[in-house]
Amino acid sequence: MRTPLSWEDYELIDCSEGERLERWKDIILIRPDPQVIWKTRKKHPLWKKANARYVRSNSGGGKWETFTRIPAEWNVDYNDLTFHIKTMGFKHTGLFPEQAVNWDYMTDLIKNAGRPVKVLNLFAYTGGATIACLKAGAHVTHVDASKGMVQWARENAELSGVSDKPVRWLVDDCIKFVQREIRRGNKYDIIIMDPPSYGRGPGGEIWKLEDEVYNFVSLCSEIVSDDAIAMFINSYTTGLAPSVMQYILGSIMVPKFGGNVSSDEIGIPVTSSKMVLPCGATAIWQK
């Protein structure tokens, strides 16, 4: 399992009985996590001193319960990257800290390329990968269907000092965008995708990862440059093994471009147990 090693402003303190105890800079949050099925004792004192806790409702959804006043939003740093954080609906904070291990991987690929690199970030959310790639010197096209998430990503770029770098911010359906890029003949050296497990499009279209991902990767292979570097697929779908994504990449990308594929779980070290909480998977094709 791959884990980020450079977090100072984020810490997974403990996890038990379906919940995480986390530190986001100096704010302590308790959030639900379906992977946490064990029932170890919640001995750490901060379980009783959290600033806020997300509580699920029996009728669906949930809400944040705040125990002390917390800011509407605050910032966290990862190395030379800075991100806005806030308590959102459905337990989120606007950042997936385990993805830092992939930001580091992408940064190394771009810096070692020895040439200009074009990156396409699909389902790009609040721009963690976009900001890391811009910082490394790439030209990035950032695509997400949510106007609010794209605006948040732009704010993160400004915080990280890369808002003047070569980047396109696009509010668009990712499938339709890739189809148009095929027609336009545009190509990319690195493609990153972080598709949802389940979602609905603006016209009511249903996206289910296990049904759609093969066709979508095949579509994206049409906009891979002749001098391509890598393609990344992130998955948070419980029960979908990393090797499934690896097999998809291997069956589509290797026959067309050569190279190798790999996959692994990604996770976050847990301070109290000295173990690692699995937080999804990444499959990587690399030329």
N, C-alpha and C positions, 0 to 999 in steps of 0.2 A: 504493500500500500504506500502511495506517495503522499507526503504531508508537507505543508509549508513550514519553513524553518525560521522565518524572519519577522514574524508578528511580535510587536510590542504593545500595540494599542488594542489588540483583541486577544482574549484568553478563554478557552473552554475550561472552566474551573472544575465542573463535575457534571454528571448526567445519571439519572435514575428515574424509574417509574414514568417513562414517557416524556421526560423533560430535560432540557439543558439549563445549566447555570452558567451564564456567560458574563464576561467583562468587556464592554465596548468603551475603551479608554477608561473613564472613571465612573461609568454608568453600569450597574449590575442588572441584568435582565434574566428572567426565567421564561423560556419558550418551549412549546411542545415539539417533540421529534418522534415520529413513528418508529424509527429504528431502535429507540431506547426501550427495549422490552424487558430489561433486567430490573430487579427490585432491590438493589443494594441500599444500605442505610444512607440517608442524606445527612451525613455527619458534619459537612463543612458549615461553619457558622454563617456564611453569606446566603445560604438558603433562606435564612430568617431575616436577612437584611437587604434583600433585593429592592431596587428602586421601582421596578414594575414587573408584572407577570401577565402573560397572555393566557386567558382562560377560554377554552372551547365551550361552545353552547351545545346542549343536547339536541337542539333543533337545527344545528348547522352554524358554521361561522364561529364567531367568538368576539372577545373584546380584551383590551388592555386594562388591567387594574393597576393603578399607580399608588404606591405607598409613600413616596416622597416626590416633591416637585422635580421634574426633569425637563430639560430644554426641549422645545419643539423639534429641533434638529441640532446635531453637533457633528464634529469632524473626527475621523480617525486617519492615521497615517500607516502606510505600509512601505517601508524604505522611503523612496522619494515620491510616492503617490499619495494623494489625499482624497478622501471621499466623504460626502455628506451621509449621515446616518439619521434615521428617524423611525419611530415606532409606527408601522403601517398596519392596515387591515390584513387579516389572515396571517398574522404572526411575523411578517417580514420586517427587515430593517433597511433594505435597499442594497445589501451586499452579501455575497456568499464567501466567507473568509477562506474556505478550503480551496477556492479557485486561485488563490495566490500562488499555489504550486505550479499552475499552468501559466500564470503571468510570467513567472521566472523562466519557464521553458521557452515561451514565445520570445521573450526578451533576448535570450541567448541565441536563438535561431536568427533573429533579425540582425543582431550586432555582428554575428559571425558570417553573414551572407556576403559581405564585401561589395554590395551593390544596393541600389534602391529596391525596396520591397513593397509590393502592393498587398494590403490585407483587406479581406472582407469579413466583417463580424456580423453574423446573422442571429436574430433573436437576442440582440445585444444588450438589452436590459439597461442598467444604469452605467454601463461602459467600463467595467473593470478591465477587461481585456483590451478594449479600445485605448484606454489611457496608457496601459502598459506598453502597447505596441507603438503609440505615438511617442512616448518617452524614449523608446529604443531607436526611433528614427524612421519608422515606416510611414507610408501613406495609407490611411485607413478609411474605408467606407463602412459606416455604422448604420445598421438597419434594424428597426424595431417597429411593431405595429402600434405601440402606445406613444402618443404625443408627450404624455407626462414623463415617461421613462426616458425618452430622447432628450427632453429638456433637462432632466436630472443629470444625464450623462454629460451634457454640455457644461453644466455647473461643476461637475467633477473635473472636467478638462481644464476649466478656468482655475479651480483650486490647485490643480497639479501643475499649472504653468505650461499647458500644452494647447491652449485654445487657439493659438496662432499657428499651429502645425497643420500640415496638409491633411484635412479630414472632411468628409462629407457626412452630414447628419441627415438621415432620411427616415421619415415616418411612412412605413410602407408594409404591405404584406410580403413576407420573405419569399414565398413561392412565386408570386407574381413578379417580384423584383428580379429574381434569378432568371425567370423566363424572358423578361425584357433584356437582361444583360446578354443572354444567349443571342437574341436577335441583333443586338447592337455590336456583338463581337468583343465585348470587354472581357478581360482575363485577370486572374489574381494569382499571386504567388503563395499566399497563405489564406485558407478559408477556415473560419471558426464558426461553429454552430452550437447553440445552447437551447435546443428546442424544448418546449414544454411537454410534459407527459400527456396532458390533455388540454384541449382548448377549443374555442369557437372563433371562427373568422367573422369579419364584419357582415357577411351575408348569411350567417348562420351555419357556415361550413364547420364540420367537426374534425378536429385534428386529434388523432390518437397515435402516439409515438410509434408503437410497435407495428401499426398498419401503414404508416406514412414514411418512416425514416429511410427505408431502402430506396424508394422512388425519389425522395428528396436528395439523398446523397448522389444518386445517379444523375439527377438534374444538375447538381452542383459540379459534377465532374466535367460538364461541358464548358465551364468557365475557368478551369484550371489552366494556368499558363504553361507553355512548353518548358519553361525553366522553373517549375513549381518547387516549393520547399516543403509544405506540410498541409494537412487537413486535420482539424480537431473536431470530435463530437463529444459533447458532454451529455450525460444522462443522469436523471434523478429518479427514473422509474424503478420502483421497488420490484425486485424479482427479475429484472432484465440484466443478465450477467454482462460484465465488461467484454467478455469474449464474443458475445453476440454482435456488439458494435464493431469489434475488431474483425469479425468474419465479414460483415457488410463492407467495411472499408477494403479489406483484402480482396473481396470478390469483384469490386468495382474499380478500385484505383490501381492495384498492382498490374492487372492485364493491360491497362491503358498506358501507365506511366512508369511501371517498375517500382522500385523502392521496397520499403518494409512497413509492416503494421505492428502496433503494440497496443496493449490496453492494461488498465489497472484500476482498482478502486482508488479514490482519493479520500482523505480524511483529515481530522484535526486531533492532535494530541490532547489528552485529558489530563490536566494537572494533578488532580487528586489520585487517580488510579495508575498513572504512568502508562496507560494503554491508549488506543486510538479509536475514535468514533468514526465509523464509515459514513461518508456523506455523498455518495454517488460514484460515478465512474467516468473515465475519459479514455477514448480510443484515439490513437494518433496514426495517421499515415505520414511517412516521411520519405522523401526522395533520397 
